[in-house]
Amino acid sequence: MHQLPTWGDDRKLRIGLLGGSFNPIHKGHLQLANQALKVLRLDQVWLMVSPGNPLKAECDMAPFSQRLERIKECIDDKRILATDIEKRLGTRYTYDTLKLLKKRFPRCQFVWLMGADNLAQMSNWLHWKKIVHTIPVAVFPRPTYRSQALKGRVSSYLRQYRLPSKRAALLTNFKPPLWSFVSTRENSISATVLRIQGSK
């Protein structure tokens, strides 16, 4: 049985959405999920495994089932869910996924979770402006990316909608656009480095 029904339900929870290839999952992903639960006072974090990232080469991608199962093996908190919901929804782009999730889980309060490295290049995402007008965003620090992220195109566009880190737990209480750069401990590990090390 799927943890999350494809057609949704009436659960009323504060949920953080962390999407990605997770190729492979690493301590940085899990650290971000745990920090989000605590700092944003969330009920759950959904790790949404992408069946195919439009911005990444498929030749370097491990099989979907392998990536999903590896995440499940690493999770030790019942509030963190590894899910294939994006594959079942048949969506490939974040904006399309968010539209369906909000429609099928209408009582949930969602917040998008991402590292500063992703914020720095979010302007390459399809419909990124629609994304930030659809869901509040919580950005977590990554070494060497803070300045690039905060001076980038997306953060400049959202400058007037930024909440101080100490108020980040209020993100789900207001209508987007709204975002916060959350002050938490950084983790420098990356999936790319792990793949290179694993191939040696």
TIBA-325441 format. One record per residue: residue number from 1; residue in three letters; x, y, z of N, C-alpha, C, O, CB in turn. Coordinates in steps of 0.1 Angstrom, whole numbers. Glycine has a CB too. Example, Ala and Ser with C-alpha at 12.3 -4.5 7.8 and 13.67 -1.06 7.14 Angstrom:
2
1,ALA,132,-57,78,123,-45,78,132,-33,78,142,-33,85,113,-45,90 $
2,SER,128,-22,71,137,-11,71,129,0,79,134,11,80,141,-6,57 $
This chain:
200
1,MET,9,-12,0,0,0,0,9,13,0,19,13,7,-10,0,12 $
2,HIS,5,22,-8,13,35,-8,10,43,5,-1,43,10,9,43,-21 $
3,GLN,21,49,10,19,58,21,11,70,18,3,74,27,33,62,26 $
4,LEU,12,74,6,4,86,1,-5,82,-10,0,77,-20,13,98,-3 $
5,PRO,-18,83,-9,-27,79,-19,-26,88,-31,-25,100,-30,-42,79,-14 $
6,THR,-26,83,-43,-24,90,-55,-35,101,-57,-33,112,-61,-25,81,-68 $
7,TRP,-47,98,-52,-59,107,-54,-61,116,-42,-70,123,-41,-71,100,-57 $
8,GLY,-51,115,-32,-52,124,-20,-61,120,-9,-67,109,-10,-56,137,-25 $
9,ASP,-62,128,1,-71,125,12,-73,138,20,-70,149,15,-65,114,21 $
10,ASP,-80,137,31,-84,149,39,-75,152,51,-79,159,60,-98,148,43 $
11,ARG,-62,146,50,-53,149,62,-51,164,63,-50,171,53,-40,142,60 $
12,LYS,-50,169,75,-48,183,78,-35,184,86,-34,183,98,-60,189,86 $
13,LEU,-24,186,78,-11,186,84,-2,197,77,-5,202,67,-4,173,82 $
14,ARG,8,201,85,18,210,80,30,202,74,36,194,81,24,220,91 $
15,ILE,32,203,61,40,193,54,51,200,46,49,210,38,32,184,44 $
16,GLY,64,196,48,75,201,40,77,192,28,77,180,29,87,202,48 $
17,LEU,79,197,16,81,190,4,96,191,0,100,202,-3,72,194,-7 $
18,LEU,103,180,-1,117,180,-5,118,172,-17,118,159,-16,127,176,6 $
19,GLY,119,178,-29,120,170,-41,134,169,-46,143,176,-42,112,177,-52 $
20,GLY,137,159,-54,150,157,-59,152,143,-65,144,134,-64,160,160,-49 $
21,SER,164,142,-71,168,129,-77,172,119,-66,170,107,-67,179,130,-87 $
22,PHE,178,124,-55,183,116,-44,192,105,-51,190,93,-49,172,110,-36 $
23,ASN,202,109,-58,211,100,-66,225,101,-62,234,105,-69,209,104,-81 $
24,PRO,229,96,-49,220,89,-40,216,99,-29,221,110,-28,227,77,-34 $
25,ILE,207,94,-20,204,102,-8,216,102,1,224,93,1,192,96,0 $
26,HIS,218,113,9,230,114,18,226,121,31,214,126,32,241,121,11 $
27,LYS,235,123,40,232,129,53,227,143,52,220,147,60,245,128,61 $
28,GLY,232,150,41,227,164,39,212,164,37,205,173,43,234,170,28 $
29,HIS,207,155,29,192,155,27,185,152,40,175,159,43,188,144,16 $
30,LEU,189,142,47,183,138,60,184,149,70,175,152,78,188,125,65 $
31,GLN,196,156,71,198,167,80,188,178,77,182,184,86,212,172,80 $
32,LEU,186,181,64,177,192,60,163,188,65,155,197,70,177,194,45 $
33,ALA,159,176,62,145,171,66,143,172,81,132,177,85,143,157,61 $
34,ASN,153,168,89,151,169,103,151,183,108,144,187,117,162,161,110 $
35,GLN,159,192,102,159,206,106,146,212,103,141,220,111,171,213,99 $
36,ALA,141,209,91,128,214,87,117,211,97,108,219,101,124,210,73 $
37,LEU,116,198,101,106,194,111,107,202,123,96,206,128,108,179,114 $
38,LYS,119,205,128,120,212,141,118,227,139,110,233,146,134,209,146 $
39,VAL,125,233,130,125,248,128,112,253,123,107,263,128,136,252,119 $
40,LEU,106,245,114,93,250,108,81,244,114,70,247,111,93,246,93 $
41,ARG,84,236,125,73,229,132,63,222,123,51,224,123,65,240,140 $
42,LEU,69,213,115,61,205,106,56,192,112,62,187,121,69,203,93 $
43,ASP,46,187,106,41,174,110,48,163,102,50,152,108,26,173,108 $
44,GLN,51,166,90,58,156,81,66,163,71,65,174,68,47,147,74 $
45,VAL,76,155,66,84,159,54,83,148,44,85,136,47,99,162,58 $
46,TRP,79,152,32,78,142,21,90,143,12,93,153,6,65,144,13 $
47,LEU,98,132,11,109,132,2,104,126,-11,102,114,-13,121,123,7 $
48,MET,102,135,-21,96,131,-33,106,128,-44,113,137,-49,86,143,-39 $
49,VAL,108,115,-46,118,111,-56,114,113,-70,104,109,-75,121,96,-53 $
50,SER,122,121,-77,119,124,-91,122,113,-100,133,107,-100,127,137,-95 $
51,PRO,112,109,-109,115,98,-118,125,103,-129,131,94,-135,102,94,-125 $
52,GLY,127,116,-131,136,121,-140,138,136,-139,128,143,-142,132,117,-155 $
53,ASN,149,141,-135,151,155,-134,155,161,-147,165,157,-153,163,158,-123 $
54,PRO,147,171,-152,149,177,-165,163,184,-166,168,186,-177,138,187,-169 $
55,LEU,169,187,-155,181,195,-155,194,186,-153,205,191,-152,181,205,-145 $
56,LYS,191,173,-152,202,163,-149,203,152,-160,192,148,-165,201,157,-135 $
57,ALA,215,148,-163,216,138,-173,211,124,-168,215,120,-157,231,137,-177 $
58,GLU,203,118,-176,197,105,-172,208,94,-172,206,83,-166,186,101,-181 $
59,CYS,219,95,-180,229,85,-181,236,83,-167,241,72,-165,239,88,-191 $
60,ASP,236,93,-159,242,91,-145,232,88,-134,236,87,-123,249,104,-142 $
61,MET,220,85,-138,209,83,-129,207,69,-125,206,60,-134,196,89,-134 $
62,ALA,207,65,-112,204,52,-108,189,49,-111,182,58,-112,208,49,-93 $
63,PRO,185,36,-112,171,33,-114,162,39,-103,166,40,-92,170,17,-115 $
64,PHE,151,43,-107,141,49,-98,139,41,-86,140,46,-74,128,52,-105 $
65,SER,136,28,-87,132,19,-76,144,18,-66,142,17,-54,129,5,-81 $
66,GLN,156,18,-72,168,17,-63,170,30,-55,173,29,-43,181,15,-72 $
67,ARG,168,41,-61,169,54,-53,158,55,-42,161,59,-31,167,66,-63 $
68,LEU,146,51,-46,135,51,-36,137,41,-24,136,45,-13,122,47,-43 $
69,GLU,141,29,-27,144,20,-16,155,24,-8,155,21,5,147,6,-22 $
70,ARG,166,30,-13,177,34,-5,173,45,5,177,45,16,188,40,-14 $
71,ILE,164,54,1,159,64,10,151,58,21,153,61,33,150,74,2 $
72,LYS,143,48,18,135,41,29,144,35,39,141,34,51,125,31,22 $
73,GLU,155,29,34,165,23,43,171,32,52,175,29,63,175,15,35 $
74,CYS,173,45,48,180,55,56,172,63,66,177,68,75,187,65,46 $
75,ILE,159,63,64,150,70,72,148,63,86,145,51,87,136,72,65 $
76,ASP,149,71,96,147,66,110,137,74,118,136,73,130,160,65,117 $
77,ASP,129,82,111,118,90,117,105,88,109,105,90,97,123,105,117 $
78,LYS,95,84,116,82,81,109,76,94,103,67,93,95,73,75,119 $
79,ARG,80,105,107,75,118,102,81,121,88,76,130,81,77,129,111 $
80,ILE,92,114,84,98,116,71,94,105,62,96,93,65,114,117,73 $
81,LEU,87,108,51,82,98,42,89,98,29,90,109,22,67,100,40 $
82,ALA,94,87,24,99,86,11,88,82,2,81,72,4,111,75,10 $
83,THR,85,89,-9,74,86,-17,76,87,-32,85,95,-37,63,96,-14 $
84,ASP,69,79,-39,69,79,-54,57,86,-60,54,84,-71,69,64,-60 $
85,ILE,51,95,-52,39,102,-55,41,110,-69,32,110,-77,35,112,-44 $
86,GLU,53,116,-71,55,123,-83,54,114,-96,49,118,-106,68,131,-83 $
87,LYS,60,102,-94,59,93,-105,45,88,-108,41,87,-119,68,80,-102 $
88,ARG,37,86,-97,23,82,-99,14,93,-104,5,90,-111,18,77,-86 $
89,LEU,18,105,-101,10,117,-106,13,119,-121,5,125,-128,13,129,-98 $
90,GLY,25,114,-125,28,115,-139,34,129,-143,33,133,-154,17,112,-148 $
91,THR,39,136,-133,45,149,-135,60,149,-135,66,140,-129,40,159,-124 $
92,ARG,66,158,-142,80,159,-143,85,172,-138,97,173,-134,85,156,-157 $
93,TYR,77,182,-138,81,195,-134,74,199,-121,63,196,-118,77,206,-145 $
94,THR,82,206,-112,77,210,-99,64,217,-99,55,213,-91,87,218,-92 $
95,TYR,62,226,-107,49,234,-107,37,225,-110,27,226,-103,50,245,-118 $
96,ASP,38,216,-119,27,206,-122,25,197,-110,13,194,-106,30,198,-134 $
97,THR,35,193,-103,34,185,-91,26,192,-80,17,187,-74,47,180,-86 $
98,LEU,30,205,-78,24,213,-67,10,215,-70,2,215,-60,32,226,-66 $
99,LYS,6,218,-82,-8,220,-85,-17,208,-82,-27,210,-76,-10,223,-100 $
100,LEU,-12,196,-85,-19,184,-82,-20,181,-67,-30,177,-62,-14,172,-90 $
101,LEU,-8,183,-60,-8,180,-46,-18,189,-38,-25,185,-29,6,182,-41 $
102,LYS,-18,202,-42,-27,211,-35,-41,208,-38,-50,210,-29,-24,226,-39 $
103,LYS,-44,203,-49,-58,199,-53,-62,186,-46,-74,185,-42,-59,197,-68 $
104,ARG,-53,177,-45,-57,164,-40,-55,163,-24,-60,154,-18,-48,153,-46 $
105,PHE,-47,172,-19,-46,172,-4,-50,187,0,-41,194,5,-31,169,1 $
106,PRO,-62,190,-1,-66,204,0,-65,210,14,-65,222,16,-80,206,-4 $
107,ARG,-65,201,24,-64,206,38,-50,207,44,-48,212,55,-72,197,47 $
108,CYS,-40,203,36,-26,204,40,-20,218,38,-24,225,28,-18,193,32 $
109,GLN,-11,221,46,-4,234,45,10,230,40,18,225,48,-4,242,58 $
110,PHE,14,232,28,27,228,22,37,239,23,34,251,22,25,223,8 $
111,VAL,49,236,24,61,245,23,71,237,15,74,226,17,66,250,37 $
112,TRP,77,244,5,88,238,-3,101,240,4,105,251,8,88,245,-17 $
113,LEU,109,229,5,122,229,11,133,228,1,132,220,-9,123,217,21 $
114,MET,143,235,2,154,235,-7,167,240,-1,167,248,8,151,242,-20 $
115,GLY,178,235,-7,191,241,-2,195,253,-10,189,256,-20,202,230,-4 $
116,ALA,204,261,-4,208,274,-11,214,271,-25,213,280,-34,218,281,-2 $
117,ASP,220,260,-27,225,256,-40,214,256,-51,216,260,-62,233,243,-40 $
118,ASN,202,251,-47,191,250,-56,185,264,-58,180,267,-69,181,240,-51 $
119,LEU,184,272,-48,179,285,-49,187,293,-59,182,301,-67,178,293,-36 $
120,ALA,200,291,-59,209,299,-68,207,296,-82,209,304,-91,224,295,-64 $
121,GLN,201,284,-85,199,281,-100,184,278,-103,181,273,-113,207,269,-103 $
122,MET,175,282,-93,161,280,-95,155,287,-107,145,284,-112,154,284,-82 $
123,SER,162,298,-111,157,306,-123,157,298,-135,152,302,-146,165,319,-124 $
124,ASN,164,286,-135,164,277,-147,152,268,-147,150,261,-157,177,269,-147 $
125,TRP,145,267,-136,133,258,-135,122,264,-143,120,276,-144,129,257,-120 $
126,LEU,114,255,-149,102,259,-157,92,264,-148,88,258,-137,97,247,-165 $
127,HIS,86,276,-151,76,283,-143,80,286,-129,72,284,-119,63,274,-143 $
128,TRP,93,290,-127,97,292,-113,89,303,-106,87,303,-94,112,295,-113 $
129,LYS,85,313,-113,77,324,-107,63,319,-103,58,323,-92,75,336,-117 $
130,LYS,58,310,-110,45,304,-106,47,295,-94,38,294,-85,39,295,-118 $
131,ILE,58,288,-93,61,280,-81,61,288,-69,54,285,-59,75,273,-83 $
132,VAL,68,299,-69,69,307,-56,56,315,-53,54,319,-42,80,318,-57 $
133,HIS,47,316,-63,34,321,-60,24,310,-56,12,313,-53,29,329,-72 $
134,THR,28,298,-56,19,287,-53,22,281,-39,13,276,-33,21,275,-63 $
135,ILE,34,282,-34,38,276,-22,49,284,-15,58,289,-22,43,261,-24 $
136,PRO,49,286,-2,60,292,5,72,284,4,72,272,3,56,295,20 $
137,VAL,84,291,5,97,284,3,106,286,15,108,297,20,104,289,-9 $
138,ALA,112,275,20,122,276,31,135,271,25,136,260,20,118,267,43 $
139,VAL,145,280,26,158,277,20,168,274,31,169,282,41,163,289,12 $
140,PHE,176,264,30,185,260,40,200,262,35,202,259,23,183,245,44 $
141,PRO,209,266,43,222,269,39,230,257,34,229,246,38,230,276,50 $
142,ARG,239,260,24,249,250,19,262,258,18,262,269,13,244,244,5 $
143,PRO,273,252,22,286,259,21,289,265,7,287,258,-3,297,249,25 $
144,THR,294,277,7,298,285,-5,286,290,-13,289,297,-23,307,276,-13 $
145,TYR,274,286,-10,263,290,-19,254,302,-13,246,307,-20,254,279,-21 $
146,ARG,257,306,0,248,316,6,248,329,-2,237,334,-5,253,319,20 $
147,SER,260,334,-5,261,347,-12,254,346,-26,247,355,-30,275,352,-14 $
148,GLN,258,335,-33,252,333,-47,237,332,-46,230,337,-55,258,321,-53 $
149,ALA,232,325,-36,217,323,-35,210,336,-32,200,339,-37,214,313,-25 $
150,LEU,216,344,-23,209,356,-18,211,368,-28,204,378,-27,215,360,-5 $
151,LYS,220,367,-37,221,377,-47,216,373,-61,217,380,-71,236,381,-49 $
152,GLY,210,361,-61,205,356,-74,192,362,-79,186,370,-72,204,341,-73 $
153,ARG,188,357,-90,176,363,-97,163,360,-89,155,369,-87,174,357,-111 $
154,VAL,162,348,-83,150,344,-76,149,352,-63,138,357,-60,150,329,-73 $
155,SER,159,352,-55,159,359,-42,157,374,-44,150,381,-36,172,357,-34 $
156,SER,162,379,-55,160,394,-58,145,396,-61,139,406,-57,168,398,-70 $
157,TYR,139,387,-69,125,388,-72,116,387,-60,106,394,-59,121,377,-82 $
158,LEU,121,379,-50,113,377,-38,117,386,-26,113,384,-15,114,362,-34 $
159,ARG,126,395,-28,132,403,-17,122,408,-7,124,407,5,140,414,-23 $
160,GLN,111,414,-12,101,420,-3,93,410,4,85,414,13,93,430,-11 $
161,TYR,94,397,0,85,387,6,93,378,16,88,367,20,79,379,-4 $
162,ARG,105,382,20,113,374,29,109,376,44,108,387,49,128,377,27 $
163,LEU,108,364,50,106,364,65,119,362,72,127,354,67,95,353,69 $
164,PRO,122,368,83,134,365,91,134,351,95,124,344,97,135,374,103 $
165,SER,146,345,96,148,331,100,140,327,113,135,316,114,162,328,101 $
166,LYS,140,336,122,134,333,135,119,332,134,112,328,143,138,344,145 $
167,ARG,113,337,123,99,336,121,95,326,110,84,325,105,93,350,117 $
168,ALA,105,317,106,103,308,95,91,298,98,85,293,88,115,300,93 $
169,ALA,88,295,110,77,286,113,64,292,109,54,284,109,77,283,128 $
170,LEU,63,305,106,50,311,102,48,310,87,38,315,82,50,325,106 $
171,LEU,57,304,79,56,303,65,43,298,60,37,303,50,67,295,59 $
172,THR,38,287,66,26,281,62,13,289,66,2,285,62,25,267,67 $
173,ASN,15,299,74,3,307,79,-2,317,69,-13,323,71,7,313,92 $
174,PHE,6,321,59,3,332,50,3,327,36,9,317,32,12,343,53 $
175,LYS,-3,335,28,-4,332,13,9,336,6,14,346,9,-16,340,7 $
176,PRO,14,327,-2,26,330,-10,23,341,-20,12,343,-24,32,318,-16 $
177,PRO,34,348,-25,48,344,-23,53,348,-9,50,359,-3,57,351,-33 $
178,LEU,61,339,-3,67,341,10,79,331,11,77,320,8,57,340,22 $
179,TRP,90,336,17,101,327,18,110,331,30,109,342,35,109,326,6 $
180,SER,119,322,34,128,325,45,141,317,42,141,305,38,122,321,58 $
181,PHE,152,323,46,165,317,45,168,312,60,170,321,68,177,326,40 $
182,VAL,167,300,62,167,294,76,181,293,81,190,286,74,160,281,76 $
183,SER,184,298,92,198,297,98,199,284,106,194,283,117,200,309,108 $
184,THR,206,274,100,208,261,106,222,257,103,230,263,95,198,251,101 $
185,ARG,226,246,109,240,240,106,241,235,92,231,229,87,243,229,116 $
186,GLU,252,238,86,254,234,72,260,221,70,267,216,79,263,245,65 $
187,ASN,258,214,59,264,201,56,269,202,41,262,205,32,253,190,57 $
188,SER,282,200,40,289,202,27,288,189,18,292,190,6,303,205,29 $
189,ILE,283,178,22,283,166,14,274,168,2,264,175,3,278,154,23 $
190,SER,277,161,-9,269,162,-21,267,148,-27,276,140,-26,275,172,-31 $
191,ALA,256,146,-35,254,134,-41,264,131,-52,268,120,-55,239,133,-47 $
192,THR,268,142,-59,278,141,-69,291,135,-64,297,126,-70,281,154,-76 $
193,VAL,296,140,-53,308,135,-47,306,120,-43,316,112,-45,312,143,-34 $
194,LEU,295,117,-37,293,103,-33,293,94,-45,298,82,-44,279,101,-26 $
195,ARG,287,98,-57,287,89,-69,301,87,-74,305,76,-78,278,96,-80 $
196,ILE,309,98,-73,323,97,-78,331,87,-69,339,79,-74,330,111,-78 $
197,GLN,329,89,-56,336,80,-46,332,66,-48,340,57,-47,334,85,-32 $
198,GLY,319,64,-51,314,50,-52,319,43,-64,319,31,-65,299,50,-52 $
199,SER,323,51,-75,327,45,-87,342,41,-87,347,35,-96,324,54,-99 $
200,LYS,349,45,-77,363,43,-76,366,29,-70,377,25,-69,370,53,-67 $
